[in-house]
Amino acid sequence: MKLLITGGCGFIGSHVVRQALAIGHDVTNLDKLTYAGNPANLSGVNTSKYRFVQGDIADAGVVDPLVAEADAVINLAAETHVDRSIDSADAFLRTNVIGVHVLCEVIKASGRAVRLLQVSTDEVYGSIDSGAFSEGDRFSPSSPYSAAKAGGELMAFSYHTTHGLDVVSTRGANTYGPNQFPEKLIPFAVTELLEGRKIPMYGDGTQVRDWLHVNDHARAILCVLENGKPGEAYNVPGENERQNIEVIREILKMMGLDESRIEKVKDRPGHDRRYAVDGAKLHDLGYGPVETLAKGLVETVAWYQKYESWWRPLKEASKDFFARHYGKLGRT
């Protein structure tokens, strides 16, 4: 297929681009190149089947000619960091909601049968004490980030219901792996330790997340693209549930350090205690995760240890955010 992948220079997006090219698809990558969009994530991609376009999905003039060439659109363009959404939600609404609306309008106006795969998140459901959310459960987002993702997904499905657009979505669990911007838990912890600092940990660290390796997430997205039923959403679990403190302890152990390198900070406002989604529907399409957290975490920590030249400039560029944010939280 001829794919338009938005946000393809981001963490998950770059892995989807690489896997799509490996399968044999033609890929146009539209990315605004905000702070988390990094062309270095696609270094070494040199093929006539790949094209990069810098632009904003909320700009119909940019999106229109690209959709005209595409068989399908995979929308990974998004603002994703919860802490940044708490600071200011404006950019989240523009990209995660208005951007989706623009994509839908352009696809509708094209009059062509272009599939839209909206990449969402398990955070749209909110927290769950036990069991796991199924695709039919109601949304209860807790942060401006997850609310914006929920809004974008609902927008996309409204165009399926009202205008007949071919829309599918994926709701992925907490994703980790190489090339992740160093503000998320795992890369942030590793890089803070490499820089000689302690790891700031929210509250007691007992928040539970289901960890999904980025390679598995990319495989799931492409599986739904090819096999998903129009109008349907698909949960993407990692099947690796851990408390945050457990993940931090494993990182410390791998790096030969002890728990004196943990520094507790005030908990995030509205911090969800546990995310969990049921992946039975996706399993029925023939997908299942293959990466274990034990193996994936070792490889991920090693990647950040090896590629300091990749992450250090990114952290330097965001040093004001980190200083402002953790200064705002205060130490306990």
C-alpha positions as CSV (number, residue, x, y, z in Angstrom):
1,M,0.0,0.0,0.0
2,K,0.9,3.7,-0.2
3,L,0.9,4.8,3.4
4,L,0.7,8.3,4.8
5,I,2.2,8.0,8.3
6,T,1.9,11.1,10.4
7,G,4.3,11.7,13.3
8,G,6.7,9.2,11.7
9,C,9.8,10.9,13.2
10,G,8.5,10.3,16.7
11,F,9.2,7.3,18.9
12,I,6.5,4.8,18.0
13,G,6.1,6.4,14.5
14,S,9.7,5.8,13.5
15,H,9.4,2.1,14.3
16,V,6.1,1.9,12.4
17,V,7.8,3.5,9.4
18,R,10.7,1.0,9.5
19,Q,8.4,-2.0,9.8
20,A,6.1,-0.7,7.0
21,L,9.0,-0.3,4.7
22,A,10.4,-3.7,5.6
23,I,7.0,-5.3,4.6
24,G,7.2,-3.5,1.3
25,H,4.8,-0.5,1.7
26,D,5.5,2.9,0.2
27,V,5.7,5.4,3.0
28,T,5.2,9.2,3.1
29,N,6.1,10.5,6.6
30,L,4.5,13.8,7.6
31,D,6.0,15.2,10.7
32,K,5.9,18.7,12.2
33,L,9.2,18.1,14.0
34,T,8.3,19.4,17.4
35,Y,10.6,18.8,20.3
36,A,9.9,15.0,20.2
37,G,10.0,14.6,16.5
38,N,13.6,13.6,15.6
39,P,14.8,12.8,12.1
40,A,17.7,10.9,13.7
41,N,15.1,8.2,14.6
42,L,15.1,7.3,10.9
43,S,18.8,7.5,10.2
44,G,19.8,4.9,7.7
45,V,16.4,4.8,5.9
46,N,17.5,5.3,2.3
47,T,15.0,3.9,-0.2
48,S,12.9,5.2,-3.1
49,K,9.8,3.9,-1.1
50,Y,10.3,6.5,1.6
51,R,9.6,10.3,1.5
52,F,9.7,12.8,4.3
53,V,7.5,15.9,4.4
54,Q,7.7,18.5,7.2
55,G,4.3,19.9,8.1
56,D,1.4,20.0,10.5
57,I,-1.6,17.6,10.3
58,A,-3.8,20.5,11.4
59,D,-2.9,22.3,8.1
60,A,-5.4,21.1,5.4
61,G,-3.3,22.6,2.7
62,V,-0.4,20.3,3.6
63,V,-2.5,17.2,4.3
64,D,-4.7,17.4,1.2
65,P,-2.2,16.4,-1.6
66,L,-0.6,13.7,0.6
67,V,-4.0,12.1,1.3
68,A,-4.7,12.2,-2.5
69,E,-1.8,9.8,-3.0
70,A,-2.4,7.5,-0.1
71,D,-4.3,4.2,0.3
72,A,-4.3,4.6,4.1
73,V,-3.3,7.0,6.8
74,I,-1.8,6.0,10.1
75,N,-2.1,8.9,12.5
76,L,0.7,8.9,15.1
77,A,1.1,12.7,15.2
78,A,0.3,13.6,18.8
79,E,1.4,15.5,21.9
80,T,1.9,12.7,24.4
81,H,3.5,13.7,27.7
82,V,1.1,13.9,30.6
83,D,3.2,16.4,32.6
84,R,3.4,18.8,29.7
85,S,-0.4,18.6,29.2
86,I,-0.9,19.5,32.9
87,D,1.4,22.6,32.4
88,S,-0.5,23.7,29.2
89,A,-3.0,21.8,27.1
90,D,-3.3,24.1,24.1
91,A,-0.9,22.1,21.8
92,F,-2.6,18.9,22.8
93,L,-6.0,20.1,21.7
94,R,-4.6,21.4,18.4
95,T,-2.8,18.3,17.4
96,N,-4.7,15.5,19.1
97,V,-8.2,16.8,18.3
98,I,-8.1,19.5,15.7
99,G,-5.5,17.6,13.7
100,V,-7.7,14.5,13.6
101,H,-10.6,16.6,12.5
102,V,-8.5,18.0,9.6
103,L,-7.4,14.5,8.5
104,C,-11.1,13.3,8.5
105,E,-12.3,16.3,6.6
106,V,-9.6,15.9,3.9
107,I,-10.3,12.2,3.6
108,K,-14.0,12.8,3.3
109,A,-13.5,15.6,0.7
110,S,-11.2,13.3,-1.4
111,G,-14.1,11.0,-2.1
112,R,-11.7,8.1,-2.0
113,A,-11.7,4.9,0.1
114,V,-8.8,5.9,2.3
115,R,-8.5,3.9,5.6
116,L,-7.7,6.0,8.7
117,L,-6.0,4.2,11.6
118,Q,-6.1,6.5,14.6
119,V,-3.4,5.5,17.1
120,S,-4.8,6.1,20.6
121,T,-3.9,5.0,24.1
122,D,-5.1,2.8,27.0
123,E,-5.1,6.0,29.1
124,V,-8.5,7.0,27.5
125,Y,-10.2,4.5,29.9
126,G,-8.7,6.0,33.0
127,S,-7.7,3.8,36.0
128,I,-8.9,0.4,36.9
129,D,-8.4,-1.4,40.3
130,S,-8.7,-5.0,39.0
131,G,-9.4,-6.8,35.8
132,A,-8.9,-5.1,32.4
133,F,-10.9,-2.7,30.1
134,S,-12.5,-4.0,27.0
135,E,-13.0,-1.9,23.9
136,G,-16.7,-1.3,24.7
137,D,-16.0,0.2,28.1
138,R,-16.6,3.9,28.6
139,F,-13.9,6.5,28.5
140,S,-12.9,8.2,31.7
141,P,-9.6,10.1,31.0
142,S,-7.8,11.8,33.9
143,S,-5.3,14.1,32.3
144,P,-5.6,16.8,29.5
145,Y,-3.4,14.5,27.4
146,S,-5.7,11.4,27.7
147,A,-8.8,13.6,27.3
148,A,-7.4,15.0,24.1
149,K,-6.6,11.5,22.8
150,A,-10.1,10.4,23.7
151,G,-11.5,13.4,21.8
152,G,-9.5,12.7,18.7
153,E,-10.5,9.1,18.6
154,L,-14.2,10.0,19.1
155,M,-13.9,12.5,16.3
156,A,-12.5,9.9,14.0
157,F,-15.2,7.4,14.7
158,S,-17.9,10.1,14.3
159,Y,-16.8,10.4,10.7
160,H,-17.1,6.6,10.3
161,T,-20.7,6.7,11.7
162,T,-21.8,9.9,9.9
163,H,-19.8,10.0,6.7
164,G,-18.9,6.3,6.2
165,L,-15.1,6.8,6.5
166,D,-13.1,3.6,7.0
167,V,-11.8,4.2,10.5
168,V,-10.1,1.9,12.9
169,S,-8.1,2.6,16.1
170,T,-5.6,1.1,18.4
171,R,-5.3,1.7,22.2
172,G,-1.8,0.9,23.2
173,A,-0.4,0.2,26.6
174,N,2.7,2.0,28.0
175,T,5.3,1.7,25.3
176,Y,9.0,1.6,25.8
177,G,12.2,0.9,23.8
178,P,15.0,2.5,21.8
179,N,14.6,6.1,20.5
180,Q,12.0,7.1,23.2
181,F,12.2,10.8,24.1
182,P,13.9,11.0,27.5
183,E,10.9,12.4,29.5
184,K,9.1,9.1,29.8
185,L,9.8,6.9,32.9
186,I,12.3,4.4,31.5
187,P,14.6,6.6,29.4
188,F,14.3,9.4,31.9
189,A,15.4,7.2,34.8
190,V,18.3,5.7,32.8
191,T,19.6,9.1,31.6
192,E,19.2,10.8,35.0
193,L,21.4,8.0,36.4
194,L,23.9,8.3,33.6
195,E,24.1,12.1,34.4
196,G,24.8,11.4,38.0
197,R,21.4,12.4,39.4
198,K,18.8,10.6,41.4
199,I,15.5,9.4,39.8
200,P,12.5,11.5,40.8
201,M,9.7,9.0,41.6
202,Y,6.1,10.1,41.9
203,G,4.6,9.2,45.3
204,D,5.2,5.7,46.5
205,G,5.9,4.3,43.0
206,T,3.1,1.6,43.3
207,Q,1.3,2.8,40.2
208,V,0.9,-0.2,37.8
209,R,1.5,0.0,34.1
210,D,1.4,-2.7,31.4
211,W,4.7,-2.4,29.5
212,L,4.5,-2.8,25.7
213,H,7.7,-3.0,23.6
214,V,7.7,-0.6,20.7
215,N,8.4,-3.3,18.2
216,D,5.3,-5.2,19.4
217,H,3.3,-2.0,19.3
218,A,4.4,-1.3,15.7
219,R,3.4,-4.8,14.7
220,A,0.0,-4.4,16.3
221,I,-0.6,-1.2,14.4
222,L,0.2,-2.7,11.1
223,C,-1.9,-5.8,11.9
224,V,-4.9,-3.7,12.6
225,L,-4.2,-1.6,9.4
226,E,-4.4,-4.7,7.3
227,N,-7.0,-6.8,9.2
228,G,-9.1,-4.5,11.4
229,K,-12.8,-4.2,10.8
230,P,-14.0,-0.7,9.9
231,G,-15.5,1.2,12.9
232,E,-13.7,-1.0,15.4
233,A,-11.1,-0.2,18.1
234,Y,-8.4,-2.7,19.3
235,N,-6.7,-2.7,22.6
236,V,-2.9,-3.4,22.5
237,P,-1.7,-4.8,25.8
238,G,2.0,-5.5,26.6
239,E,1.1,-8.4,29.0
240,N,3.9,-7.1,31.2
241,E,2.3,-5.5,34.3
242,R,4.7,-3.9,36.8
243,Q,4.6,-1.3,39.5
244,N,6.7,1.8,38.6
245,I,9.0,1.1,41.6
246,E,9.6,-2.5,40.3
247,V,10.8,-1.1,36.9
248,I,13.0,1.5,38.6
249,R,14.5,-1.2,40.8
250,E,15.3,-3.3,37.8
251,I,17.0,-0.4,36.1
252,L,19.1,0.3,39.2
253,K,20.1,-3.3,39.4
254,M,21.2,-3.4,35.7
255,M,23.3,-0.3,36.2
256,G,24.9,-1.5,39.4
257,L,23.2,1.0,41.7
258,D,21.0,0.9,44.8
259,E,17.8,2.5,46.0
260,S,19.6,5.5,47.5
261,R,19.4,6.8,43.9
262,I,15.6,7.2,44.2
263,E,14.2,10.5,45.3
264,K,10.5,10.7,46.0
265,V,8.6,13.7,44.8
266,K,5.0,14.7,45.2
267,D,2.6,12.6,43.2
268,R,1.3,13.9,39.9
269,P,-2.1,15.6,40.1
270,G,-4.8,13.1,38.9
271,H,-2.3,10.3,38.7
272,D,-4.0,7.0,37.6
273,R,-3.1,4.0,39.8
274,R,-3.4,1.2,37.2
275,Y,-3.9,0.8,33.5
276,A,-4.9,-2.6,32.0
277,V,-6.6,-3.6,28.8
278,D,-7.9,-6.8,27.4
279,G,-6.3,-7.8,24.1
280,A,-8.5,-10.7,23.1
281,K,-10.0,-8.8,20.2
282,L,-6.6,-8.1,18.8
283,H,-5.5,-11.7,19.4
284,D,-8.4,-12.8,17.2
285,L,-6.6,-10.9,14.3
286,G,-3.6,-13.1,14.8
287,Y,-1.5,-10.7,16.9
288,G,0.3,-11.3,20.2
289,P,3.2,-9.6,21.9
290,V,6.5,-11.4,21.7
291,E,8.8,-9.2,23.7
292,T,9.2,-9.8,27.5
293,L,9.9,-6.9,29.8
294,A,12.9,-8.8,31.2
295,K,14.6,-8.9,27.8
296,G,13.3,-5.7,26.4
297,L,14.3,-3.7,29.5
298,V,17.9,-5.0,29.3
299,E,18.2,-4.1,25.7
300,T,16.6,-0.6,26.2
301,V,18.9,0.3,29.1
302,A,21.9,-0.8,27.0
303,W,20.7,1.3,24.1
304,Y,20.6,4.5,26.2
305,Q,24.0,3.7,27.7
306,K,25.5,3.3,24.1
307,Y,23.8,6.2,22.4
308,E,24.5,9.1,24.7
309,S,25.0,11.3,21.6
310,W,21.4,10.7,20.7
311,W,19.7,11.6,24.0
312,R,22.0,14.2,25.6
313,P,21.1,17.0,23.2
314,L,17.4,16.3,23.6
315,K,17.7,16.6,27.4
316,E,19.7,19.7,27.1
317,A,17.1,21.3,24.9
318,S,14.4,20.5,27.4
319,K,16.4,21.3,30.6
320,D,14.1,24.3,31.4
321,F,11.0,22.1,31.3
322,F,12.6,19.5,33.6
323,A,13.9,22.1,36.0
324,R,10.6,24.0,36.1
325,H,8.5,20.9,36.4
326,Y,10.4,19.1,39.2
327,G,11.0,22.4,40.9
328,K,7.2,22.9,40.9
329,L,6.6,19.5,42.4
330,G,9.0,19.9,45.3
331,R,10.9,17.2,47.1
332,T,9.4,15.2,49.9
